[in-house]
Amino acid sequence: MPDQPSIAELFKDLREEGTLLLREEIALAKKEVSEKVSNTARNLTYIVAGGLVGYCGVIFLLLALSSIITHALIVQGVSPGWATFLGFLIVALIVGILSAAIILKGIQTLKKLSLVPDKTLETLKEDKTWAQNKIN
């Protein structure tokens, strides 16, 4: 009859395996949370970049567009003061709409993300089942 491990040895092995398993699960959870935080930070960067593009990225093009609108309004008989005001107002509305669209895109992407370590939770459930089967 081959040597069978004693109850004490079995509990020692179970404790060692359980400790190792717990360490691996913690490492997996840390990695998964780190990846999700990194992904969230990247999407926040997109939101900020969208805001900067909406404000600074096309400023000279917007000034040129405002000048064209102002000139067109003057040709239509609007006084130069009102034409300038309306030209800048129209361009400001267009920029505001574009900026809002970019920011909303980033917010929608962030709403889809979850910081819960789903893979780790799943392996913890599997580990619980495994441990229960080992004990029984």
BADRENPA-632137 format. One record per residue (C-alpha): residue in one letter; residue number from 1; x, z, y. Coordinates in nm, 3 decimals. Last residue first. Example, Ala and Ser with C-alpha at 12.3 -4.5 7.8 and 13.67 -1.06 7.14 Angstrom:
DRENLUM   code   pos         x         z         y
DRENLUM      s     2     1.367     0.714    -0.106
DRENLUM      a     1     1.230     0.780    -0.450
This chain:
DRENLUM   code   pos         x         z         y
DRENLUM      n   136    -1.567     0.046     1.738
DRENLUM      i   135    -1.280     0.135     1.973
DRENLUM      k   134    -1.130    -0.214     1.966
DRENLUM      n   133    -1.472    -0.377     2.017
DRENLUM      q   132    -1.537    -0.158     2.321
DRENLUM      a   131    -1.195    -0.245     2.459
DRENLUM      w   130    -1.260    -0.619     2.417
DRENLUM      t   129    -1.601    -0.595     2.582
DRENLUM      k   128    -1.451    -0.405     2.874
DRENLUM      d   127    -1.170    -0.659     2.894
DRENLUM      e   126    -1.421    -0.946     2.909
DRENLUM      k   125    -1.604    -0.774     3.193
DRENLUM      l   124    -1.271    -0.717     3.370
DRENLUM      t   123    -1.189    -1.085     3.315
DRENLUM      e   122    -1.510    -1.186     3.494
DRENLUM      l   121    -1.448    -0.946     3.782
DRENLUM      t   120    -1.097    -1.084     3.821
DRENLUM      k   119    -1.222    -1.440     3.833
DRENLUM      d   118    -1.485    -1.353     4.094
DRENLUM      p   117    -1.245    -1.179     4.336
DRENLUM      v   116    -1.507    -1.121     4.607
DRENLUM      l   115    -1.389    -1.273     4.937
DRENLUM      s   114    -1.666    -1.532     4.929
DRENLUM      l   113    -1.655    -1.859     5.118
DRENLUM      k   112    -1.966    -2.066     5.194
DRENLUM      k   111    -2.023    -1.888     5.527
DRENLUM      l   110    -1.669    -1.984     5.633
DRENLUM      t   109    -1.743    -2.355     5.589
DRENLUM      q   108    -2.060    -2.325     5.797
DRENLUM      i   107    -1.865    -2.146     6.072
DRENLUM      g   106    -1.601    -2.418     6.080
DRENLUM      k   105    -1.859    -2.696     6.107
DRENLUM      l   104    -2.045    -2.497     6.375
DRENLUM      i   103    -1.724    -2.484     6.583
DRENLUM      i   102    -1.678    -2.862     6.560
DRENLUM      a   101    -2.043    -2.932     6.653
DRENLUM      a   100    -2.030    -2.685     6.944
DRENLUM      s    99    -1.721    -2.858     7.083
DRENLUM      l    98    -1.886    -3.198     7.065
DRENLUM      i    97    -2.202    -3.072     7.241
DRENLUM      g    96    -2.003    -2.897     7.513
DRENLUM      v    95    -1.788    -3.204     7.571
DRENLUM      i    94    -2.098    -3.424     7.621
DRENLUM      l    93    -2.256    -3.169     7.856
DRENLUM      a    92    -1.936    -3.143     8.061
DRENLUM      v    91    -1.918    -3.523     8.090
DRENLUM      i    90    -2.272    -3.538     8.230
DRENLUM      l    89    -2.201    -3.256     8.476
DRENLUM      f    88    -1.876    -3.414     8.598
DRENLUM      g    87    -2.049    -3.742     8.679
DRENLUM      l    86    -2.351    -3.561     8.829
DRENLUM      f    85    -2.132    -3.368     9.074
DRENLUM      t    84    -1.932    -3.676     9.170
DRENLUM      a    83    -2.249    -3.882     9.222
DRENLUM      w    82    -2.405    -3.601     9.425
DRENLUM      g    81    -2.110    -3.595     9.665
DRENLUM      p    80    -2.073    -3.975     9.674
DRENLUM      s    79    -2.441    -4.029     9.764
DRENLUM      v    78    -2.641    -4.206     9.495
DRENLUM      g    77    -2.703    -4.577     9.566
DRENLUM      q    76    -2.671    -4.730     9.221
DRENLUM      v    75    -2.310    -4.830     9.300
DRENLUM      i    74    -2.242    -4.461     9.376
DRENLUM      l    73    -2.386    -4.369     9.036
DRENLUM      a    72    -2.161    -4.621     8.858
DRENLUM      h    71    -1.856    -4.488     9.046
DRENLUM      t    70    -1.935    -4.129     8.946
DRENLUM      i    69    -1.990    -4.233     8.585
DRENLUM      i    68    -1.654    -4.413     8.581
DRENLUM      s    67    -1.481    -4.116     8.744
DRENLUM      s    66    -1.632    -3.877     8.489
DRENLUM      l    65    -1.510    -4.098     8.209
DRENLUM      a    64    -1.160    -4.090     8.356
DRENLUM      l    63    -1.175    -3.710     8.383
DRENLUM      l    62    -1.295    -3.697     8.023
DRENLUM      l    61    -1.005    -3.911     7.908
DRENLUM      f    60    -0.774    -3.677     8.096
DRENLUM      i    59    -0.921    -3.368     7.928
DRENLUM      v    58    -0.924    -3.507     7.575
DRENLUM      g    57    -0.733    -3.243     7.381
DRENLUM      c    56    -0.786    -2.955     7.624
DRENLUM      y    55    -1.140    -2.816     7.590
DRENLUM      g    54    -1.297    -2.970     7.279
DRENLUM      v    53    -0.957    -2.999     7.115
DRENLUM      l    52    -0.895    -2.634     7.188
DRENLUM      g    51    -1.231    -2.532     7.045
DRENLUM      g    50    -1.176    -2.744     6.735
DRENLUM      a    49    -0.830    -2.591     6.693
DRENLUM      v    48    -0.983    -2.243     6.709
DRENLUM      i    47    -1.245    -2.330     6.448
DRENLUM      y    46    -0.987    -2.501     6.227
DRENLUM      t    45    -0.764    -2.193     6.252
DRENLUM      l    44    -1.055    -1.983     6.131
DRENLUM      n    43    -1.073    -2.218     5.832
DRENLUM      r    42    -0.706    -2.156     5.755
DRENLUM      a    41    -0.753    -1.781     5.787
DRENLUM      t    40    -1.041    -1.793     5.539
DRENLUM      n    39    -0.832    -1.989     5.290
DRENLUM      s    38    -0.547    -1.739     5.324
DRENLUM      v    37    -0.788    -1.449     5.276
DRENLUM      k    36    -0.925    -1.618     4.964
DRENLUM      e    35    -0.577    -1.677     4.822
DRENLUM      s    34    -0.474    -1.317     4.892
DRENLUM      v    33    -0.791    -1.188     4.728
DRENLUM      e    32    -0.712    -1.390     4.415
DRENLUM      k    31    -0.349    -1.279     4.403
DRENLUM      k    30    -0.433    -0.912     4.451
DRENLUM      a    29    -0.707    -0.930     4.188
DRENLUM      l    28    -0.472    -1.094     3.939
DRENLUM      a    27    -0.205    -0.829     3.998
DRENLUM      i    26    -0.465    -0.555     3.951
DRENLUM      e    25    -0.585    -0.718     3.630
DRENLUM      e    24    -0.229    -0.742     3.499
DRENLUM      r    23    -0.167    -0.376     3.572
DRENLUM      l    22    -0.493    -0.279     3.399
DRENLUM      l    21    -0.402    -0.485     3.093
DRENLUM      l    20    -0.062    -0.320     3.070
DRENLUM      t    19    -0.219     0.024     3.094
DRENLUM      g    18    -0.483    -0.065     2.833
DRENLUM      e    17    -0.220    -0.204     2.599
DRENLUM      e    16    -0.012     0.111     2.634
DRENLUM      r    15    -0.315     0.338     2.587
DRENLUM      l    14    -0.436     0.139     2.286
DRENLUM      d    13    -0.089     0.151     2.133
DRENLUM      k    12    -0.072     0.529     2.184
DRENLUM      f    11    -0.424     0.567     2.044
DRENLUM      l    10    -0.325     0.366     1.735
DRENLUM      e     9    -0.005     0.567     1.695
DRENLUM      a     8    -0.200     0.892     1.711
DRENLUM      i     7    -0.453     0.762     1.457
DRENLUM      s     6    -0.167     0.683     1.221
DRENLUM      p     5    -0.039     0.334     1.161
DRENLUM      q     4    -0.083     0.196     0.812
DRENLUM      d     3     0.220     0.158     0.594
DRENLUM      p     2     0.156    -0.104     0.332
DRENLUM      m     1     0.000     0.000     0.000
